[in-house]
Amino acid sequence: MSRKKSVTFDDIAKYTNFSKTTISRYFNNPDSLTLENQEIISNALTELNYKENKVARILASGNTEFIGVILPNLVNHYYSEMLNQILLTYEEFGYKFLVFTGNEDSETEKRYVNELLAYKIEGLIILSFTIPSQELARLPIPVVTIEREDRYVCSVNTDNYMGGVQAVSLLAKRNCDIFLHINSPTLPDIPAYGRIKGFLDFCAEKHLPHRVIYKTFGNSYERIRKDLQEVLEDIEKNYAGQKKGIFVSGDTHANILLNLLVKKYGKLPDDFCIIGFDNSPVSSEAVIPISTVGQQIDKIAHETVSLLVEQMNERKKRKPAPLPEPIHKIITPVLIQRETT
């Protein structure tokens, strides 16, 4: 069977009686043509069964239609679900994604940024936190961050403070005796610090006995499980006989804590109430479905890609208008009650 010849710009030009320059403008700057001429060329592409050569278009226009994504890890279900939702935006926005996990190492992540720039990405989404936003703002492409320090770049974040208040208020309604929040040490300029602040402010206002348990967790399931085993031993030792309301900083860690309790007691003991944060799939799929503060991950992902695409499109204009200051979008969390409360 003979190989079918690819349709070229020259073929389209001859078919439509337009110049090859006009055909090129149709692909790279269609608004420069009249609607009538756009329709003539569009119909010709259909009749000729034209298949676009993406590589040729990239070489001609310099636009790769690639967005880079850097995540801290994929052990945390929040990051894996966020990535899933980001990838799903392809159908709407038409951008493909090059993805790296930095494993929370700054030199590794800087190397990945350079690698992505070498692939001529048009924008960058970053959830990892080792590279300061001031440094990210100096990159030659638009950057949007999610749930990390964002002073100098655009971002999309959850209202973490509201989420912290929602979590502890639910535990208070369950008549707990002691209120505990498990979190990694977090600086005030990180959006997730709002979870700690919301927890502390609500407990102080309502005069509830409380404690924040800070723990630096590892990057592997085995390390996280070991760390949470130590936290659980601390809780059981210090708060025996009290009904414990535990707000865990993320669903992945809440699920591991729940598994430790079920493995030890064969159930979730009556003196434990647990609520996580994220509403990643693990919270609803857990052996006992976990109450959580839902971050509306699908909405965050969509807003992030939309905000990035707006900036990328602006840069393609003949006279782009730079943003006067970074845009920070805040998404309202949703309290989801399940069986652990």
Steps between C-alpha positions, in 0.01 A plus 500: 500500500644836399540759771252790475671833434463758778315819413733802510449876526582513127214258425257710707617820329443355154159364598378832640692734264652668806871555559696275736547808719123530538474131587772542762315799648188284531687260731709749694287816509149421369355831624708677235275345231140579423238256626417418136858403420530302825193301398637435148824362644319300770280334238806425287670326792197274538476423127873428472494288821782711640687357802689763693874448543549607861880500479496726196256736668721522810803580284306762308328675790723426797188403701535147636161481677683343796457593866746381764383362835720441805360310800670421832404130478223261400486315833254758630166429335425872483783554252406201285135609482600861424718374215212289371269802498763719330544241224124492445505867394658400166156456343411863574829685462698276261829514693711192572702453819856402584510383863783461753498409869772683690505295823533826696861557390570855380796415275303220337205729439717776354649245262149392400400863433798538267409173329143621446621835363719310252181337371362850438203469736267799479408507870571330832275364777685432821376338822840427651639756740880498496550779245403846634230684305737793445725266305205351309387851402829550313429212262428602138155335504179543703483305826198405712547326835264292714513488882851636550674832569380733223588862574654574158303268270136425420334225701183305567448386860233367732370721780702295749401714799133432438582132455674485838199661667260261323702197614524584870141628517378159380712329768356737761148395403602141576571597865868413496701559818833587337563650156816406313639618168774297328706698251853549369689808623363773270611860447234774514557596133388153386124487427461174694602687816143628497384154610709535816390859560132417450528207741678708767271801472180294525629305800609820674169673432296204630741427787560144380797299630725449201844424368678514164724197448777594257672216316731505198375212287707307247433451129424126508201310633723302735653815652164676535351192666789486748466870580124472556548193718715716727235775500227248586703360791545855629124569476395178671752551778408861576123498441383160622135500604422820306304529179754614246408723205786476252535736202766363263661732245428273201289201402799277425627537858147474642454170317827359631407605856161334456664180374727489804200527733293239312794261489549536876135494614312342209293819469516875555481530882209700639736749661650608164355739245708571188470760228744550213555769238486488117214265405741300287355159396669318789265673747185345352667169412650438846400193701284742700414804284679802646341838572699772330520862394462487123737719304295481178808366322329498161416870529851591618654313206268665250556850641876443498518397135253773400706769678820372338345485151379860535857611566644287221248639251579854609869444428417394143346838421694757300502735800449287813392675818692369804309436822535795740520251788451125554144365506409283800177303471344342810266201477250436781530154665201273562452301823424132428372287791559125489530214746815602690312781675 
